[in-house]
């Protein structure tokens, strides 16, 4: 039986759980600045992720590891100012939560107080359980992240699909159930087999958001620069490009350069 889609004026963690219960898919994209956040939010996105992927697409680093807590707070505060409807989730950056639950709580409090974000996201399962519980006990919503966890890329040694073997798949399922049990409101699954992601989504009541995890989950997330085609070097199987802005922007800027060089810009109607 189909359920009428609810019109949410503001998305909350409770909204996402309702959406899963009602069979409504959840849309999620990254944003890192005020202008992009305004556009993404006005288009009707449910969740904006201020991802540590800013380390790659905004700062040009090879991995997500170099970005700092201060930089994440800067990006998150810019996004929050441009957002009216979407839930804003902020990645805790590498080194700000893994080893010490007290440090994890301090990092999360800074993000919530200084950026105005609505929740934090953390990579890992049982190994960071104490940090997650510490944050949740302070009343801060936590989104989990399992599968390919980019902050651990040097441990994996590759960005290949995770949890293809039974042992890793079984641990992932156990971790997902643990994250639900201790109070996470949602979970991202990155680059795992579609059948496993669907199994996880069906086994827990909190929303499961996929990236490279197939269509059997409760929602999808992509990096905004990738889906708009601003990055022409990243071509994973899971990516669908909705525009090709790299070519369009390059052409537009080239035309501007040509018009300036030829004195065509500005013309008589473009000056005072």
KAWO-V201549 format. One record per residue. N is the residue number from 0. OMEGA is omega in degrees with one decimal (* if undefined). BURIAL is + if it has 9 or more other C-alpha atoms within 8 Angstrom, else -. Layout:
BEGIN
N/OMEGA/BURIAL, N/OMEGA/BURIAL
END
This chain:
BEGIN
0/-179.6/-, 1/179.4/-, 2/-179.5/-, 3/-180.0/-, 4/179.9/-, 5/179.0/-, 6/-178.8/-, 7/176.7/-, 8/176.1/-, 9/-179.6/-, 10/176.2/+, 11/175.9/-, 12/177.7/+, 13/178.5/-, 14/-177.0/+, 15/178.2/+, 16/175.8/+, 17/-178.7/-, 18/176.6/+, 19/-178.4/+, 20/-178.7/-, 21/178.9/-, 22/179.4/-, 23/-179.6/+, 24/-176.4/+, 25/178.5/+, 26/-176.4/+, 27/176.6/+, 28/173.8/+, 29/167.3/+, 30/-174.2/+, 31/-177.4/+, 32/-173.9/+, 33/-175.0/+, 34/179.2/-, 35/178.7/+, 36/177.3/+, 37/-178.2/+, 38/-178.5/-, 39/-178.9/+, 40/-177.6/+, 41/177.7/-, 42/174.5/-, 43/179.4/-, 44/-179.3/+, 45/-176.7/+, 46/171.0/+, 47/175.9/+, 48/169.6/+, 49/-170.2/+, 50/171.9/+, 51/170.2/+, 52/170.9/+, 53/177.0/+, 54/179.5/+, 55/-167.0/+, 56/179.7/+, 57/-174.2/-, 58/175.4/-, 59/177.9/-, 60/-179.8/+, 61/-178.2/-, 62/177.0/+, 63/-171.5/+, 64/-173.2/-, 65/-172.9/-, 66/-175.2/+, 67/176.7/-, 68/178.6/+, 69/179.2/-, 70/177.0/-, 71/178.6/+, 72/176.9/+, 73/179.9/+, 74/-176.9/+, 75/-179.7/+, 76/176.6/+, 77/180.0/+, 78/-178.4/+, 79/-179.8/+, 80/-179.6/-, 81/-172.1/+, 82/177.9/+, 83/-173.4/-, 84/-171.0/+, 85/169.1/+, 86/-178.5/+, 87/179.3/+, 88/-174.1/+, 89/176.6/+, 90/165.5/+, 91/-174.7/+, 92/179.5/+, 93/177.2/+, 94/-175.9/-, 95/-176.0/+, 96/-166.9/+, 97/-167.7/+, 98/-171.3/-, 99/179.5/-, 100/179.1/+, 101/176.1/-, 102/177.0/+, 103/179.1/+, 104/178.9/+, 105/179.6/-, 106/-178.4/+, 107/178.3/+, 108/178.2/+, 109/179.4/+, 110/-177.3/+, 111/-176.1/+, 112/-171.4/-, 113/-179.2/-, 114/-174.7/+, 115/177.4/+, 116/-173.9/+, 117/-177.9/+, 118/175.2/+, 119/175.7/+, 120/-176.3/+, 121/179.1/+, 122/174.6/+, 123/-178.2/+, 124/-173.0/+, 125/-177.0/-, 126/177.7/-, 127/-178.3/+, 128/-177.1/+, 129/177.9/-, 130/179.3/+, 131/-179.1/+, 132/179.3/+, 133/-179.6/+, 134/179.6/+, 135/180.0/+, 136/176.8/-, 137/177.9/-, 138/179.8/-, 139/179.8/+, 140/-178.8/+, 141/169.6/+, 142/179.0/+, 143/-179.5/+, 144/-179.4/+, 145/-177.9/+, 146/172.6/+, 147/179.3/+, 148/-170.8/+, 149/178.3/-, 150/179.1/+, 151/-171.9/-, 152/-179.0/+, 153/173.3/-, 154/179.2/-, 155/-178.7/-, 156/-177.7/-, 157/176.5/-, 158/-177.6/-, 159/-178.5/-, 160/-179.7/+, 161/171.4/+, 162/174.5/+, 163/178.6/+, 164/-173.8/-, 165/-175.6/-, 166/179.6/-, 167/178.3/+, 168/179.5/+, 169/178.2/-, 170/179.4/-, 171/178.3/+, 172/178.3/+, 173/179.5/-, 174/179.3/+, 175/178.5/+, 176/177.0/+, 177/179.4/+, 178/175.6/+, 179/-174.7/+, 180/-176.9/-, 181/170.3/-, 182/175.0/+, 183/-176.1/+, 184/-179.4/+, 185/-174.6/+, 186/171.2/+, 187/172.3/+, 188/-175.8/+, 189/169.1/+, 190/173.7/+, 191/179.2/+, 192/-175.5/+, 193/-178.0/+, 194/178.2/-, 195/178.7/+, 196/178.2/+, 197/178.6/+, 198/177.9/-, 199/-178.2/+, 200/-178.9/+, 201/-175.4/-, 202/178.3/-, 203/-174.9/+, 204/178.6/+, 205/-178.0/+, 206/175.9/+, 207/-179.0/+, 208/-176.5/+, 209/166.5/+, 210/-171.9/+, 211/-177.7/+, 212/175.9/+, 213/-175.1/+, 214/-177.3/+, 215/179.0/+, 216/-170.9/+, 217/179.7/+, 218/-176.6/+, 219/173.9/+, 220/172.3/+, 221/172.2/+, 222/-172.9/+, 223/-179.6/+, 224/-179.8/+, 225/-175.4/+, 226/176.0/+, 227/178.1/+, 228/176.0/+, 229/178.2/+, 230/-175.1/-, 231/-178.2/-, 232/-175.4/-, 233/-172.8/-, 234/177.5/-, 235/-178.2/-, 236/-173.0/-, 237/-174.6/-, 238/168.4/+, 239/178.1/-, 240/-179.3/+, 241/173.3/-, 242/173.4/-, 243/-173.2/+, 244/179.0/+, 245/179.9/+, 246/-178.2/-, 247/-178.9/-, 248/177.8/-, 249/178.8/-, 250/-179.4/-, 251/179.8/-, 252/176.3/-, 253/177.4/-, 254/177.3/-, 255/179.0/+, 256/-179.8/-, 257/-178.3/-, 258/176.7/+, 259/-177.9/+, 260/-177.4/-, 261/-177.3/-, 262/175.8/-, 263/176.8/-, 264/-3.2/+, 265/175.8/+, 266/-173.2/-, 267/-177.9/-, 268/-177.7/-, 269/178.0/-, 270/-175.6/-, 271/*/-
END
